[in-house]
Amino acid sequence: MWPRWCGMQAGRLLSKNPLHDIFLIESAKFFRDRRFVYINFQALGCRLNEAELETWANQFMQLGHQVTTDAGEADVVVFNSCAVTAQADRKSRQHIGRLQRRNPRARLVVTGCHASLNAEAVKAYLGVDLVVDNQQKEGLVDQALQLLGGEDEIAASESAALTGSLNPLLLRGRHRGFIKIQDGCRYRCTYCIVTIARGEERSRSETEILAEINRLHRQGVQEIALTGVHVGGYGSDIDSGLYRLLNEILEHSEIPRIRLASVEPWDLPPEFFRLFDNPRLMPHMHLPIQSGCDTVLRRMARRCKTAEFERLVDKARTAIPRFNVTTDLIAGFPGETEREWRQSMDFVARTGFGHIHIFPFSARAGTKAARLPGQVDGATKKARSREMHALAVELKHRELLQHIGARVEVLWEQQVNSDAGQWIGYTPHYHKILSLNSDIQASSISEVDVDAISEDGARLVNHASLARIALADIGRYVG
Ligand code: SF4
């Protein structure tokens, strides 16, 4: 895309920001001398965007470059943008402006759905040096290095061996590796812009996925989550499937904890939940239902109706007791009558969910739903979202209550209060749990008792080391 930096860049950029050009010329000389660059990664949106950042970070580090969590000191900033809602589009635009102001010297590489759907506009944004659309993401690292005058100019330094063993994920303070297994989707849900931005389904090979998982495990990562646009469609283009892939991972990897990120509630084989007999596969699935009313689901062109969804959830909960199902739900879809909304509320209350992401309908230009009659007014969307949120809080409490008294294995992720030795982690059912035990290490797994639910109803609590809390604090926890 970019032949030698100086020529092409200068020619194109003089028109937009002379100061920026001087930065580029000077810094190119600087990079050649330093022989590696600092790269900062940013993403908005889905787990797939996160997974892609991790892959690129690893590729850059394998080439001897350094990951920095500070955009201000980076030579290159890679931003993986989002366009799932109008708000996400706006946030992506604003974030690009913020990154440019934060570090005008850096090369700004923008990719992701916002960039893919608005490529020409994004190219014209101040400070953007390179736009890589979703279909070209595989080659992002090469293109970014071309920006700096060509990979062979900034060849792998002797520090490659050093940086190669470090995991960018842990460097960025994360403890769960998102593994991209596929991209794109063959379906056309009427509200969905992702299927337009990401294109047709394409799967990564099982070998590549396994190699990435085993590398992450060697580098100290204890948990991975498989992600994609249509995870259930994995392998449709390579004569494989999600069931087979999970079996391969369980057989040919030793990573202790394997999760599934969001999975559309169809295209799953009947024996699918047998896989969860293996305790390394975490008993939680995020199955987006989007509406609890069949007439709305029809207008959404969703492939799963309420009865099928209910059967799927029953199967999961029969196969694995206390299996946690979380979901996404759109409030105020075009044409949604009060009667349809009541049906949705009743269905959600009847099914029960550990967590619900609630989205007021957002019309996306280019989607069928944006042109449907009966667009619901903002106030009604807000009121329905609030009502569903109140129900979601109740259902979450009911879900968490099931775990009181259990002994669970927790992956500890974050110390929230070093004085009190307060740590947050996740249980296998994907519930946040708080413990006061200063012996905990980040990314370690240990067993604790579940003794309570936090007052805000959002987390489980391990009492074991409550004695160490100053008496004054006791009131915050309800047993
Ligand atoms: S299945 Fe998911 S990704 Fe595919 S069109 Fe529907 S909502 Fe979009």
Residues whose N, C-alpha, C, O or C-beta is under 5 A from the ligand:
A	BS01	SF4	C185 Y187 R188 C189 C192 V194 T195 V229 E264
